Amino acid sequence: QVQLVESGGGLVQPGGSLRLACVASGFTFQGIMNWYRQAPGKERELVATISSFGGNRNYADSVKGRFTISRDNAKKTVFLQMDNLKPEDTAVYYCNRASHWGQGTQVTVSS
């Protein structure tokens, strides 16, 4: 059974940092992994993508220079380091692999 389990969300002040993690099971981990987010009233958007061994990483323009995606294939885990967070980063963040999604983790940026 394919499972993606996110963790690491929470409430943080503007300018703060969070590190999200997504642990995968039930499938061969090598392959493109993605982080998406969905804010209230908005469509889900792709935030960051990482290739099988981390050689290629891509980011949404809105997070470039602030977010870093990485992975540990031995632990079947993908991370999203989020720095200099802004209120507009508030959303539920989802881990994704092809048609599989995690349950999401809430990130709230507010003073």
JOFENKA-V489099 format. One record per residue. N is the residue number from 0. RES is the residue in three letters. PSI is psi in radians with two decimals (none if undefined). OMEGA is omega in whole degrees, 0 to 359 (NA if undefined). D_CENTER is the distance of its C-alpha to the mean C-alpha in whole Angstrom. Layout:
BEGIN
n: {N N}
res: {RES RES}
psi: {PSI PSI}
omega: {OMEGA OMEGA}
d_center: {D_CENTER D_CENTER}
END
This chain:
BEGIN
n: {0 1 2 3 4 5 6 7 8 9 10 11 12 13 14 15 16 17 18 19 20 21 22 23 24 25 26 27 28 29 30 31 32 33 34 35 36 37 38 39 40 41 42 43 44 45 46 47 48 49 50 51 52 53 54 55 56 57 58 59 60 61 62 63 64 65 66 67 68 69 70 71 72 73 74 75 76 77 78 79 80 81 82 83 84 85 86 87 88 89 90 91 92 93 94 95 96 97 98 99 100 101 102 103 104 105 106 107 108 109 110}
res: {GLN VAL GLN LEU VAL GLU SER GLY GLY GLY LEU VAL GLN PRO GLY GLY SER LEU ARG LEU ALA CYS VAL ALA SER GLY PHE THR PHE GLN GLY ILE MET ASN TRP TYR ARG GLN ALA PRO GLY LYS GLU ARG GLU LEU VAL ALA THR ILE SER SER PHE GLY GLY ASN ARG ASN TYR ALA ASP SER VAL LYS GLY ARG PHE THR ILE SER ARG ASP ASN ALA LYS LYS THR VAL PHE LEU GLN MET ASP ASN LEU LYS PRO GLU ASP THR ALA VAL TYR TYR CYS ASN ARG ALA SER HIS TRP GLY GLN GLY THR GLN VAL THR VAL SER SER}
psi: {2.21 2.27 2.42 2.11 1.97 2.69 2.93 -0.10 3.03 -2.93 2.26 2.62 2.71 2.41 -0.16 -3.07 2.64 2.68 2.01 2.59 2.59 2.03 2.24 2.63 2.75 0.07 2.91 2.07 -0.58 2.30 2.91 2.34 2.56 2.65 2.29 2.92 2.70 2.06 2.76 2.26 0.09 2.82 2.72 2.38 2.57 2.23 -0.83 2.63 2.49 2.42 3.11 -0.73 0.29 0.07 -0.46 2.23 2.40 2.60 2.65 2.57 -0.58 -0.28 -0.06 2.34 -0.18 -0.57 2.57 2.17 2.47 2.99 2.69 1.73 -0.55 -0.55 0.08 0.83 2.41 2.47 2.73 1.84 2.14 2.02 2.84 0.89 2.56 2.74 -0.58 -0.09 -0.11 2.17 2.98 2.25 2.30 2.45 2.48 2.49 1.93 -2.08 0.13 2.40 2.57 -3.10 -0.25 2.70 2.32 2.29 2.16 2.15 1.93 2.57 none}
omega: {180 176 172 184 180 174 174 179 179 179 181 178 175 184 181 183 171 175 177 176 177 179 184 174 175 177 177 191 181 184 182 175 185 165 174 171 177 177 180 177 182 177 176 182 178 182 185 181 177 180 190 183 172 183 179 179 179 185 169 181 185 183 181 179 180 182 176 176 178 181 174 185 179 180 180 184 172 185 170 176 184 181 179 184 182 178 180 173 179 184 166 183 184 171 184 171 181 183 185 183 170 182 179 176 185 172 179 180 185 175 NA}
d_center: {21 18 15 11 11 8 10 10 10 13 16 16 19 18 18 16 13 11 9 6 7 8 11 13 17 19 19 19 16 17 15 13 9 7 4 6 7 11 14 17 19 17 16 12 11 9 7 7 9 10 14 16 17 14 17 16 12 12 11 12 15 14 11 13 15 13 9 9 7 10 11 14 16 18 16 14 11 8 6 5 8 9 13 15 14 16 17 15 12 13 11 9 6 6 6 8 11 14 16 14 11 10 12 9 9 11 10 14 15 19 22}
END
